Amino acid sequence: MPKDTFFNLDDSKRNKIIKAAKAEFLNNPLRKARVSNIVTVASIPRGSFYQYFVDLDDLYYFIVDEVFSEIFDAGFLYSEMTDDLFEFAKISFDFDYQGFKKESRHKYMSNVFRSMAGNIEYLDLFNKKRSKYIEDILDRLDLSNIKYDTREEHIKMYQMIQELKISVINKTMQKNLSKAEAFSEFEWYLDILKNGLLKEE
């Protein structure tokens, strides 16, 4: 967590530092990022950096937390629009699609997960936060018509739908399909999850 001196900065200066850090982390995983690049772009003395942050890791994971908070907040917003699991998956498709479609965001997230892999403590913390987020989303949905009824099964079901969504988005981008075509593809697979492969007798 950044020091109080960072939070006491005026919004303009604080945002300038965050913007410079995001630009650096966009192009580099944590172990290749450089404080010198950040302070140059942010136009602050190198000594000031260490008045604001313990080290580069401190700044890095602060920004990563902000990014994941934005993603989780979007999920909570979509969960206010419907209590149906499959409708929730459709409504949130656009957000996930845009995240993958935007090359810079996709590159940044790839760097984040590479960096997290080397930090067992943070990875454990992230997994706990993500698990809590999934459970909070599930608590907002009406799962009474789902034939699986344990919390563990509901979590697996949610994760399966998310993995399906990411897989479809990646595949459609490789084929250079439009967003509408990608969504149609996702709906097709989602219908199989909802209704199964077998014909009704």
Backbone as ProteinMPNN parsed JSONL, in Angstrom:
{"seq_chain_A": "MPKDTFFNLDDSKRNKIIKAAKAEFLNNPLRKARVSNIVTVASIPRGSFYQYFVDLDDLYYFIVDEVFSEIFDAGFLYSEMTDDLFEFAKISFDFDYQGFKKESRHKYMSNVFRSMAGNIEYLDLFNKKRSKYIEDILDRLDLSNIKYDTREEHIKMYQMIQELKISVINKTMQKNLSKAEAFSEFEWYLDILKNGLLKEE", "coords_chain_A": {"N_chain_A": [[0.848, -1.191, 0.0], [0.621, 2.202, -0.893], [2.363, 5.012, 0.645], [1.183, 7.448, 3.083], [1.938, 9.939, 2.181], [1.67, 9.817, -0.57], [-1.101, 9.642, -0.959], [-1.772, 12.081, 0.005], [-1.101, 13.838, -1.935], [-2.081, 16.224, -4.474], [-4.873, 15.662, -6.686], [-4.186, 15.876, -9.407], [-1.365, 15.517, -9.562], [-1.112, 13.013, -8.399], [-2.594, 11.425, -10.162], [-1.028, 11.739, -12.42], [1.28, 10.337, -11.79], [0.222, 7.764, -11.517], [-0.699, 7.359, -14.13], [1.75, 7.384, -15.531], [2.946, 5.143, -14.399], [1.184, 3.109, -15.191], [1.619, 3.182, -17.933], [4.242, 2.265, -18.051], [3.985, -0.295, -16.918], [2.313, -1.418, -18.711], [3.861, -2.059, -20.886], [5.758, -3.694, -19.834], [6.389, -6.601, -17.825], [6.416, -6.85, -14.216], [9.108, -7.381, -13.267], [10.692, -6.364, -15.246], [10.112, -3.751, -15.386], [10.916, -0.266, -14.796], [11.846, 2.07, -12.327], [13.047, 4.439, -13.019], [12.019, 5.065, -15.558], [9.362, 5.622, -14.923], [9.504, 7.852, -13.138], [10.615, 9.718, -14.835], [8.672, 10.092, -16.87], [6.569, 10.936, -15.25], [7.591, 13.216, -14.279], [8.857, 13.641, -11.756], [11.174, 13.817, -8.979], [13.534, 11.152, -8.432], [13.93, 10.53, -5.767], [11.555, 11.335, -4.612], [9.821, 9.365, -5.376], [10.295, 7.259, -3.605], [9.391, 8.392, -1.34], [6.75, 8.178, -1.646], [6.192, 5.498, -2.181], [7.001, 2.206, -1.002], [8.553, 0.522, -2.578], [9.028, -0.517, -6.019], [7.335, -2.695, -6.366], [5.322, -2.123, -4.543], [3.938, 0.053, -5.697], [3.171, -1.185, -8.065], [1.383, -3.345, -7.349], [-0.573, -1.909, -6.111], [-1.739, -0.534, -8.258], [-2.557, -2.724, -9.791], [-4.499, -3.771, -8.066], [-6.375, -1.718, -8.255], [-7.185, -1.981, -10.93], [-8.371, -4.547, -10.953], [-10.408, -4.039, -9.151], [-11.992, -2.314, -10.646], [-12.878, -4.096, -12.603], [-14.324, -5.929, -11.023], [-16.256, -4.201, -9.978], [-17.68, -3.609, -12.277], [-18.861, -6.078, -12.775], [-20.579, -6.262, -10.548], [-22.292, -4.194, -11.177], [-23.567, -5.175, -13.504], [-24.861, -7.318, -12.356], [-26.902, -6.108, -11.072], [-28.702, -5.671, -13.009], [-29.983, -7.959, -13.742], [-31.188, -11.093, -12.405], [-30.734, -13.489, -13.416], [-28.638, -16.128, -14.253], [-27.672, -16.825, -16.857], [-28.476, -14.69, -18.398], [-27.023, -12.714, -17.158], [-24.45, -13.498, -17.929], [-24.605, -12.914, -20.651], [-25.104, -10.138, -20.653], [-22.744, -9.163, -19.528], [-20.956, -9.783, -21.457], [-20.104, -7.892, -23.386], [-18.389, -6.169, -21.944], [-16.243, -7.869, -21.281], [-15.475, -8.601, -23.838], [-14.608, -6.158, -24.96], [-12.433, -5.707, -23.309], [-10.654, -7.706, -24.105], [-10.479, -7.173, -26.786], [-9.27, -4.698, -26.95], [-6.084, -4.129, -27.549], [-3.995, -3.084, -25.95], [-5.004, -3.293, -23.334], [-5.321, -6.044, -23.136], [-2.674, -6.859, -23.42], [-1.572, -5.666, -21.157], [-2.945, -7.055, -19.091], [-1.97, -9.6, -19.545], [0.717, -9.237, -18.851], [0.332, -8.659, -16.154], [-0.658, -11.097, -15.063], [1.539, -12.715, -15.556], [3.404, -11.513, -13.887], [2.182, -11.811, -11.39], [2.362, -14.526, -11.046], [4.85, -14.961, -10.028], [4.685, -14.091, -7.471], [3.754, -15.459, -4.814], [2.414, -14.827, -2.44], [0.819, -12.571, -3.102], [-0.644, -13.693, -5.164], [-2.138, -15.61, -3.814], [-3.68, -13.895, -2.246], [-5.077, -12.531, -4.262], [-6.553, -14.654, -5.399], [-8.251, -15.245, -3.273], [-9.705, -12.847, -3.131], [-10.929, -12.895, -5.633], [-12.45, -15.206, -5.413], [-14.216, -14.417, -3.408], [-15.494, -12.365, -4.75], [-16.815, -13.814, -6.808], [-18.552, -15.371, -5.25], [-20.093, -13.344, -4.111], [-21.347, -12.339, -6.39], [-22.829, -14.608, -7.164], [-24.561, -14.739, -5.002], [-26.26, -12.719, -5.613], [-27.719, -13.633, -7.682], [-30.514, -15.544, -8.944], [-30.584, -18.789, -8.372], [-32.293, -20.87, -8.234], [-33.399, -22.469, -10.2], [-31.372, -23.999, -11.108], [-29.924, -27.168, -11.435], [-27.831, -28.087, -9.911], [-26.806, -27.751, -6.569], [-24.93, -27.11, -4.572], [-22.582, -24.812, -3.078], [-19.967, -25.033, -4.015], [-20.357, -26.291, -6.498], [-21.815, -24.318, -7.821], [-19.912, -22.299, -8.015], [-18.006, -23.53, -9.681], [-19.582, -23.757, -11.955], [-20.034, -21.046, -12.615], [-17.387, -20.273, -13.163], [-16.87, -21.916, -15.342], [-18.574, -20.853, -17.288], [-17.411, -18.326, -17.584], [-14.881, -19.051, -18.54], [-15.639, -20.234, -20.927], [-16.628, -17.981, -22.244], [-14.281, -16.423, -22.564], [-12.782, -18.175, -24.126], [-14.348, -18.301, -26.476], [-14.258, -15.608, -27.285], [-11.508, -15.279, -27.792], [-11.199, -17.136, -29.898], [-12.914, -16.092, -31.869], [-11.681, -13.697, -32.392], [-9.303, -14.504, -33.501], [-10.297, -15.42, -35.86], [-11.087, -13.104, -36.899], [-13.707, -12.118, -36.582], [-16.739, -10.157, -36.241], [-17.974, -8.201, -33.406], [-20.674, -8.723, -33.035], [-20.91, -11.188, -34.32], [-19.253, -12.678, -32.678], [-20.664, -12.57, -30.281], [-22.982, -13.941, -31.016], [-21.912, -16.469, -31.43], [-21.091, -17.056, -28.83], [-23.593, -17.111, -27.555], [-24.633, -19.421, -28.724], [-23.077, -21.527, -27.676], [-23.628, -21.067, -24.996], [-26.305, -21.668, -24.877], [-26.201, -24.412, -25.152], [-25.06, -25.124, -22.715], [-27.123, -24.347, -21.08], [-29.402, -25.791, -21.947], [-28.592, -28.301, -22.787], [-27.383, -31.075, -24.852], [-28.974, -33.097, -25.749], [-31.961, -34.091, -27.503], [-35.299, -33.146, -26.636], [-37.47, -35.552, -25.254]], "CA_chain_A": [[0.0, 0.0, 0.0], [1.411, 3.438, -0.917], [2.447, 5.758, 1.9], [0.227, 8.55, 3.218], [2.403, 11.082, 1.381], [1.12, 9.676, -1.919], [-2.527, 9.956, -0.918], [-1.905, 13.5, 0.34], [-0.832, 14.63, -3.135], [-3.295, 16.674, -5.157], [-5.352, 14.674, -7.656], [-3.471, 16.006, -10.67], [-0.034, 14.909, -9.451], [-1.295, 11.585, -8.121], [-3.028, 10.796, -11.414], [0.102, 11.771, -13.35], [2.156, 9.226, -11.395], [-0.486, 6.526, -11.859], [-0.687, 7.244, -15.589], [3.122, 7.021, -15.928], [3.169, 3.763, -13.954], [0.401, 2.227, -16.056], [2.301, 3.127, -19.232], [5.418, 1.404, -17.877], [3.559, -1.669, -16.666], [1.663, -1.89, -19.932], [4.88, -2.576, -21.794], [6.703, -4.581, -19.157], [6.006, -7.26, -16.567], [7.004, -6.165, -13.068], [10.567, -7.539, -13.118], [11.391, -5.619, -16.296], [9.723, -2.339, -15.257], [11.973, 0.559, -14.226], [11.443, 3.286, -11.623], [13.594, 5.587, -13.768], [11.078, 5.409, -16.628], [8.155, 6.181, -14.32], [9.753, 9.199, -12.61], [10.868, 10.601, -15.979], [7.379, 10.411, -17.491], [5.743, 11.644, -14.263], [8.301, 14.474, -13.956], [9.111, 13.769, -10.318], [12.508, 13.336, -8.614], [13.567, 9.742, -8.042], [13.793, 10.465, -4.313], [10.141, 11.497, -4.262], [9.161, 8.075, -5.592], [10.414, 6.453, -2.391], [8.589, 9.04, -0.306], [5.37, 7.781, -1.914], [6.057, 4.043, -2.237], [8.088, 1.439, -0.384], [9.377, 0.094, -3.707], [8.257, -0.642, -7.258], [6.265, -3.678, -6.131], [4.27, -1.432, -3.806], [3.158, 0.788, -6.694], [2.63, -2.131, -9.043], [0.222, -4.081, -6.863], [-1.621, -0.91, -5.857], [-2.407, -0.309, -9.54], [-3.234, -3.98, -10.136], [-5.713, -3.823, -7.242], [-7.331, -0.771, -8.828], [-7.703, -2.557, -12.18], [-9.29, -5.636, -10.623], [-11.579, -3.426, -8.524], [-12.824, -1.813, -11.753], [-13.5, -5.27, -13.218], [-15.314, -6.448, -10.086], [-17.352, -3.219, -9.902], [-18.487, -3.79, -13.493], [-19.658, -7.288, -12.548], [-21.658, -5.938, -9.613], [-23.24, -3.355, -11.907], [-24.357, -6.051, -14.374], [-25.712, -8.184, -11.528], [-28.072, -5.321, -10.674], [-29.603, -5.602, -14.163], [-30.701, -9.237, -13.872], [-30.818, -12.118, -11.42], [-30.622, -14.735, -14.182], [-27.239, -16.456, -14.497], [-27.33, -16.816, -18.281], [-28.648, -13.314, -18.859], [-25.848, -12.013, -16.61], [-23.319, -13.839, -18.803], [-24.785, -12.182, -21.911], [-24.965, -8.706, -20.404], [-21.343, -8.851, -19.237], [-20.12, -10.179, -22.596], [-19.523, -6.725, -24.046], [-17.276, -5.681, -21.123], [-15.118, -8.791, -21.464], [-15.052, -8.529, -25.236], [-13.837, -4.93, -25.139], [-11.173, -5.882, -22.602], [-9.763, -8.526, -24.924], [-10.333, -6.54, -28.095], [-8.31, -3.606, -26.824], [-4.785, -4.81, -27.484], [-3.194, -2.594, -24.832], [-5.551, -3.863, -22.103], [-5.009, -7.465, -23.159], [-1.233, -6.968, -23.174], [-1.358, -5.319, -19.755], [-3.417, -8.142, -18.241], [-1.026, -10.712, -19.717], [1.869, -8.895, -18.018], [-0.088, -8.755, -14.756], [-0.718, -12.492, -14.63], [2.92, -13.223, -15.527], [4.043, -10.963, -12.688], [1.548, -12.413, -10.222], [2.803, -15.917, -10.92], [6.087, -14.977, -9.245], [4.423, -13.551, -6.134], [2.814, -16.418, -4.234], [1.599, -14.156, -1.424], [-0.208, -11.76, -3.752], [-1.495, -14.614, -5.925], [-3.071, -16.18, -2.848], [-4.604, -12.811, -1.893], [-5.938, -12.306, -5.424], [-7.484, -15.783, -5.521], [-9.258, -15.08, -2.225], [-10.56, -11.73, -3.538], [-11.737, -13.333, -6.773], [-13.436, -16.169, -4.901], [-15.25, -13.646, -2.705], [-16.261, -11.665, -5.788], [-17.703, -14.787, -7.453], [-19.614, -15.726, -4.302], [-20.978, -12.178, -3.984], [-22.171, -12.31, -7.613], [-23.768, -15.722, -7.085], [-25.571, -14.4, -4.001], [-27.186, -11.76, -6.217], [-28.455, -14.301, -8.754], [-31.503, -16.558, -8.569], [-30.088, -20.073, -8.865], [-33.27, -21.883, -7.816], [-33.718, -23.371, -11.307], [-30.165, -24.755, -11.45], [-30.063, -28.496, -10.804], [-26.745, -28.272, -8.938], [-27.208, -26.876, -5.471], [-23.9, -26.775, -3.585], [-21.832, -23.598, -3.406], [-18.809, -25.436, -4.824], [-20.837, -26.541, -7.857], [-22.183, -23.031, -8.404], [-18.661, -21.602, -8.35], [-17.471, -24.202, -10.87], [-20.474, -23.405, -13.06], [-19.726, -19.661, -12.961], [-16.059, -20.247, -13.782], [-16.976, -22.571, -16.64], [-19.18, -19.894, -18.208], [-16.409, -17.294, -17.859], [-13.847, -19.654, -19.387], [-16.26, -20.37, -22.24], [-16.686, -16.643, -22.822], [-12.922, -16.045, -22.966], [-12.402, -19.054, -25.234], [-15.083, -17.866, -27.67], [-13.718, -14.307, -27.693], [-10.189, -15.518, -28.403], [-11.372, -17.831, -31.175], [-13.532, -15.195, -32.85], [-10.695, -12.678, -32.761], [-8.372, -15.165, -34.417], [-10.994, -15.522, -37.149], [-11.413, -11.731, -37.286], [-15.153, -11.95, -36.632], [-17.237, -8.945, -35.607], [-18.479, -8.402, -32.047], [-21.996, -9.351, -33.151], [-20.675, -12.598, -34.643], [-18.682, -13.293, -31.478], [-21.754, -12.716, -29.309], [-23.836, -15.007, -31.518], [-21.183, -17.71, -31.157], [-21.158, -17.269, -27.384], [-24.975, -17.502, -27.248], [-24.832, -20.799, -29.17], [-22.472, -22.399, -26.661], [-24.336, -20.85, -23.735], [-27.569, -22.404, -24.983], [-25.902, -25.825, -24.883], [-24.905, -25.249, -21.265], [-28.426, -24.155, -20.437], [-30.434, -26.757, -22.353], [-28.02, -29.611, -23.058], [-27.196, -31.521, -26.226], [-29.965, -34.123, -26.14], [-33.293, -33.635, -27.873], [-36.34, -33.445, -25.668], [-38.252, -36.761, -25.625]], "C_chain_A": [[0.887, 1.246, 0.0], [1.379, 4.153, 0.433], [1.425, 6.897, 1.899], [0.624, 9.744, 2.361], [1.867, 11.025, -0.047], [-0.355, 10.093, -1.941], [-2.784, 11.422, -0.575], [-1.604, 14.411, -0.843], [-2.146, 15.128, -3.735], [-3.617, 15.691, -6.281], [-4.541, 14.686, -8.942], [-2.122, 15.289, -10.631], [-0.142, 13.401, -9.221], [-1.687, 10.844, -9.402], [-1.903, 10.748, -12.44], [1.056, 10.615, -13.06], [1.518, 7.889, -11.783], [-0.469, 6.298, -13.371], [0.686, 6.81, -16.094], [3.419, 5.569, -15.567], [2.424, 2.777, -14.851], [1.06, 2.077, -17.422], [3.51, 2.203, -19.159], [5.02, -0.059, -17.721], [2.824, -2.266, -17.865], [2.668, -2.6, -20.828], [5.814, -3.598, -21.164], [6.064, -5.318, -17.997], [6.811, -6.619, -15.443], [8.527, -6.22, -13.053], [11.37, -6.819, -14.207], [11.056, -4.127, -16.261], [10.825, -1.572, -14.52], [11.396, 1.81, -13.563], [11.875, 4.509, -12.418], [12.645, 6.024, -14.881], [9.834, 6.095, -16.071], [8.387, 7.612, -13.851], [10.024, 10.196, -13.737], [9.552, 11.047, -16.612], [6.507, 11.234, -16.55], [6.347, 12.983, -13.866], [8.417, 14.699, -12.451], [10.534, 13.295, -10.034], [12.454, 11.876, -8.176], [13.362, 9.584, -6.536], [12.342, 10.576, -3.864], [9.392, 10.169, -4.402], [9.155, 7.271, -4.301], [9.808, 7.141, -1.17], [7.124, 8.597, -0.428], [5.153, 6.276, -1.811], [7.253, 3.37, -1.579], [9.076, 1.013, -1.461], [8.477, -0.024, -4.935], [7.099, -1.626, -7.108], [5.052, -3.027, -5.459], [3.349, -0.688, -4.767], [2.454, -0.173, -7.644], [1.342, -2.789, -8.546], [-0.903, -3.148, -6.419], [-2.43, -0.682, -7.138], [-3.16, -1.561, -9.989], [-4.533, -4.113, -9.348], [-6.795, -2.901, -7.794], [-7.989, -1.343, -10.085], [-8.707, -3.662, -11.881], [-10.548, -5.109, -9.93], [-12.541, -2.898, -9.581], [-13.58, -2.966, -12.418], [-14.606, -5.822, -12.322], [-16.519, -5.502, -9.987], [-18.274, -3.343, -11.115], [-19.393, -5.004, -13.339], [-20.832, -7.023, -11.616], [-22.726, -5.089, -10.301], [-24.151, -4.212, -12.793], [-25.298, -6.936, -13.566], [-26.938, -7.438, -11.005], [-29.111, -5.265, -11.796], [-30.437, -6.864, -14.332], [-30.297, -10.165, -12.738], [-30.719, -13.489, -12.085], [-29.167, -14.969, -14.58], [-26.853, -16.302, -15.968], [-27.499, -15.426, -18.895], [-27.476, -12.451, -18.376], [-24.635, -12.256, -17.5], [-23.397, -13.069, -20.118], [-24.547, -10.683, -21.73], [-23.497, -8.318, -20.201], [-20.41, -9.198, -20.398], [-19.397, -8.982, -23.206], [-18.305, -6.209, -23.287], [-16.041, -6.554, -21.326], [-14.578, -8.729, -22.889], [-14.173, -7.301, -25.467], [-12.474, -5.033, -24.468], [-10.165, -6.688, -23.4], [-9.486, -7.875, -26.275], [-9.294, -5.427, -28.064], [-6.932, -4.21, -26.572], [-3.967, -4.388, -26.274], [-3.672, -3.193, -23.511], [-5.215, -5.345, -22.004], [-3.526, -7.698, -22.842], [-0.924, -6.697, -21.705], [-1.766, -6.474, -18.852], [-2.516, -9.364, -18.356], [0.213, -10.482, -18.862], [1.545, -9.044, -16.536], [-0.062, -10.202, -14.284], [0.658, -13.15, -14.641], [3.629, -12.761, -14.258], [3.491, -11.605, -11.427], [2.039, -13.831, -9.973], [4.062, -16.033, -10.068], [5.91, -14.456, -7.828], [3.338, -14.402, -5.48], [1.878, -15.749, -3.237], [0.479, -13.342, -2.071], [-1.179, -12.644, -4.538], [-2.541, -15.239, -5.019], [-4.126, -15.136, -2.454], [-5.584, -12.545, -3.026], [-6.98, -13.404, -5.556], [-8.598, -15.703, -4.477], [-10.23, -13.962, -2.589], [-11.485, -12.153, -4.679], [-12.814, -14.319, -6.322], [-14.569, -15.446, -4.186], [-16.127, -12.906, -3.705], [-17.271, -12.614, -6.445], [-18.858, -15.153, -6.527], [-20.595, -14.575, -4.131], [-21.901, -12.067, -5.202], [-23.229, -13.413, -7.547], [-24.887, -15.438, -6.086], [-26.628, -13.444, -4.562], [-28.074, -12.406, -7.288], [-29.447, -15.317, -8.197], [-31.084, -17.889, -9.195], [-31.056, -21.22, -8.548], [-33.615, -22.871, -8.929], [-32.501, -24.163, -11.787], [-30.192, -26.084, -10.712], [-28.94, -28.817, -9.828], [-26.976, -27.291, -7.796], [-26.146, -26.594, -4.419], [-23.149, -25.534, -4.036], [-20.629, -23.92, -4.3], [-19.217, -25.663, -6.277], [-21.218, -25.236, -8.557], [-20.947, -22.24, -8.826], [-18.045, -22.207, -9.61], [-18.274, -23.833, -12.108], [-20.179, -21.983, -13.543], [-18.394, -19.591, -13.703], [-16.083, -20.879, -15.167], [-17.562, -21.614, -17.682], [-18.177, -18.8, -18.576], [-15.314, -17.818, -18.783], [-14.364, -19.865, -20.805], [-16.26, -19.027, -22.959], [-15.309, -16.229, -23.36], [-12.464, -16.875, -24.159], [-13.065, -18.619, -26.54], [-14.522, -16.547, -28.183], [-12.373, -14.483, -28.382], [-10.321, -16.146, -29.79], [-11.933, -16.899, -32.246], [-12.576, -14.093, -33.282], [-9.66, -13.254, -33.728], [-8.969, -15.271, -35.813], [-11.414, -14.15, -37.683], [-12.926, -11.522, -37.475], [-15.56, -10.653, -35.927], [-17.714, -9.261, -34.191], [-19.831, -9.098, -32.084], [-21.862, -10.839, -33.448], [-20.12, -13.346, -33.434], [-19.77, -13.546, -30.44], [-22.692, -13.848, -29.717], [-23.213, -16.373, -31.243], [-21.27, -18.063, -29.674], [-22.56, -17.736, -26.974], [-25.224, -18.963, -27.608], [-24.291, -21.781, -28.129], [-23.205, -22.284, -25.327], [-25.658, -21.604, -23.724], [-27.353, -23.891, -24.715], [-25.75, -26.05, -23.382], [-26.256, -25.192, -20.568], [-29.386, -25.302, -20.714], [-29.909, -28.141, -22.687], [-27.971, -29.951, -24.546], [-28.306, -32.463, -26.703], [-31.3, -33.482, -26.512], [-34.283, -33.971, -26.768], [-37.157, -34.631, -26.151], [-39.732, -36.42, -25.771]], "O_chain_A": [[1.811, 1.341, 0.808], [0.487, 3.928, 1.251], [0.878, 7.26, 0.857], [-0.235, 10.476, 1.87], [1.636, 12.064, -0.666], [-0.792, 10.812, -2.839], [-3.869, 11.946, -0.828], [-1.826, 15.62, -0.768], [-3.198, 14.523, -3.527], [-2.738, 14.978, -6.766], [-4.242, 13.632, -9.503], [-1.778, 14.547, -11.551], [0.631, 12.617, -9.773], [-1.17, 9.763, -9.684], [-1.833, 9.817, -13.243], [1.577, 9.989, -13.983], [2.187, 6.998, -12.307], [-0.25, 5.178, -13.833], [0.781, 5.964, -16.983], [4.063, 4.85, -16.332], [2.966, 1.737, -15.225], [1.064, 0.992, -18.003], [3.776, 1.446, -20.092], [5.632, -0.948, -18.312], [2.733, -3.486, -18.002], [2.356, -3.617, -21.448], [6.566, -4.282, -21.859], [5.277, -4.732, -17.254], [7.788, -5.917, -15.703], [9.172, -5.193, -12.845], [12.588, -6.684, -14.096], [11.635, -3.336, -17.006], [11.571, -2.146, -13.726], [10.573, 2.516, -14.146], [11.15, 5.502, -12.481], [12.484, 7.22, -15.124], [9.315, 7.035, -16.673], [7.573, 8.494, -14.126], [9.702, 11.378, -13.615], [9.345, 12.235, -16.859], [5.786, 12.128, -16.993], [5.699, 13.79, -13.199], [8.122, 15.779, -11.939], [11.057, 12.456, -10.768], [11.455, 11.421, -7.619], [12.715, 8.642, -6.08], [11.948, 9.986, -2.858], [8.458, 9.885, -3.653], [8.142, 6.673, -3.939], [9.722, 6.547, -0.095], [6.364, 8.634, 0.54], [4.081, 5.82, -1.412], [8.367, 3.893, -1.595], [10.288, 1.129, -1.282], [7.3, 0.332, -4.885], [6.018, -1.415, -7.658], [3.906, -3.347, -5.774], [2.126, -0.785, -4.664], [1.284, 0.011, -7.979], [0.329, -2.787, -9.247], [-2.061, -3.56, -6.358], [-3.66, -0.643, -7.102], [-4.272, -1.466, -10.507], [-5.555, -4.522, -9.9], [-7.976, -3.248, -7.804], [-9.196, -1.207, -10.28], [-9.776, -3.709, -12.488], [-11.632, -5.667, -10.102], [-13.757, -3.016, -9.435], [-14.757, -2.84, -12.754], [-15.694, -6.144, -12.798], [-17.662, -5.952, -9.919], [-19.492, -3.202, -10.999], [-20.56, -4.964, -13.727], [-21.943, -7.496, -11.854], [-23.919, -5.246, -10.038], [-25.363, -3.999, -12.828], [-26.393, -7.268, -14.02], [-27.9, -8.058, -10.55], [-30.254, -4.866, -11.573], [-31.478, -6.841, -14.989], [-29.207, -10.044, -12.179], [-30.632, -14.515, -11.41], [-28.539, -14.096, -15.18], [-25.819, -15.711, -16.282], [-26.756, -15.039, -19.797], [-27.002, -11.573, -19.096], [-23.879, -11.33, -17.792], [-22.376, -12.622, -20.64], [-23.88, -10.043, -22.544], [-23.066, -7.259, -20.656], [-19.21, -8.935, -20.329], [-18.206, -9.061, -23.507], [-17.299, -5.851, -23.9], [-14.935, -6.049, -21.517], [-13.368, -8.797, -23.109], [-13.118, -7.396, -26.096], [-11.48, -4.517, -24.98], [-8.969, -6.398, -23.381], [-8.397, -8.011, -26.833], [-8.539, -5.234, -29.017], [-6.665, -4.739, -25.493], [-3.317, -5.22, -25.64], [-2.858, -3.559, -22.663], [-4.87, -5.845, -20.933], [-3.174, -8.612, -22.096], [-0.125, -7.4, -21.085], [-1.021, -6.84, -17.943], [-2.318, -10.085, -17.378], [0.71, -11.409, -18.221], [2.38, -9.499, -15.754], [0.493, -10.503, -13.227], [0.925, -14.04, -13.834], [4.363, -13.526, -13.632], [4.242, -11.91, -10.5], [2.121, -14.279, -8.83], [4.314, -17.073, -9.46], [6.874, -14.386, -7.066], [2.15, -14.097, -5.583], [0.689, -16.062, -3.189], [-0.672, -13.413, -1.641], [-2.381, -12.381, -4.575], [-3.7, -15.384, -5.41], [-5.31, -15.451, -2.342], [-6.777, -12.355, -2.79], [-8.154, -13.125, -5.796], [-9.746, -16.048, -4.756], [-11.437, -14.098, -2.388], [-12.669, -11.815, -4.691], [-13.95, -14.269, -6.794], [-15.736, -15.808, -4.332], [-17.344, -12.824, -3.538], [-18.438, -12.262, -6.618], [-20.006, -15.235, -6.962], [-21.8, -14.801, -4.018], [-23.081, -11.743, -5.07], [-24.398, -13.168, -7.843], [-26.029, -15.846, -6.298], [-27.746, -13.369, -4.051], [-29.049, -11.809, -7.743], [-29.244, -15.877, -7.12], [-31.217, -18.084, -10.403], [-30.68, -22.391, -8.59], [-34.069, -23.981, -8.653], [-32.589, -24.91, -12.761], [-30.45, -26.128, -9.509], [-29.077, -29.721, -9.003], [-27.304, -26.128, -8.031], [-26.434, -25.894, -3.448], [-23.084, -25.236, -5.229], [-20.315, -23.17, -5.225], [-18.493, -25.267, -7.19], [-20.969, -25.073, -9.751], [-20.944, -21.591, -9.872], [-17.612, -21.478, -10.503], [-17.711, -23.621, -13.182], [-20.085, -21.744, -14.747], [-18.283, -18.935, -14.738], [-15.384, -20.418, -16.07], [-17.099, -21.572, -18.822], [-18.097, -18.392, -19.735], [-14.873, -17.119, -19.696], [-13.621, -19.698, -21.772], [-15.931, -18.948, -24.143], [-15.199, -15.741, -24.485], [-11.841, -16.358, -25.085], [-12.417, -18.574, -27.586], [-14.33, -16.384, -29.388], [-12.131, -13.899, -29.438], [-9.643, -15.74, -30.734], [-11.482, -16.915, -33.391], [-12.651, -13.61, -34.411], [-9.206, -12.577, -34.65], [-8.257, -15.219, -36.816], [-12.008, -14.037, -38.756], [-13.361, -10.841, -38.404], [-14.807, -10.121, -35.112], [-17.843, -10.426, -33.814], [-20.105, -9.967, -31.257], [-22.603, -11.656, -32.902], [-20.47, -14.501, -33.194], [-19.8, -14.597, -29.8], [-23.145, -14.621, -28.874], [-23.909, -17.318, -30.869], [-21.493, -19.218, -29.31], [-22.703, -18.64, -26.151], [-25.937, -19.668, -26.894], [-24.964, -22.741, -27.754], [-23.38, -23.273, -24.616], [-26.08, -22.116, -22.688], [-28.208, -24.553, -24.127], [-26.246, -27.038, -22.84], [-26.497, -25.901, -19.591], [-30.107, -25.74, -19.817], [-30.699, -29.07, -22.854], [-28.462, -29.197, -25.385], [-28.544, -32.605, -27.903], [-31.716, -32.481, -25.929], [-34.121, -34.96, -26.055], [-37.501, -34.709, -27.331], [-40.54, -37.298, -26.076]]}, "name": "protein", "num_of_chains": 1, "seq": "MPKDTFFNLDDSKRNKIIKAAKAEFLNNPLRKARVSNIVTVASIPRGSFYQYFVDLDDLYYFIVDEVFSEIFDAGFLYSEMTDDLFEFAKISFDFDYQGFKKESRHKYMSNVFRSMAGNIEYLDLFNKKRSKYIEDILDRLDLSNIKYDTREEHIKMYQMIQELKISVINKTMQKNLSKAEAFSEFEWYLDILKNGLLKEE"}
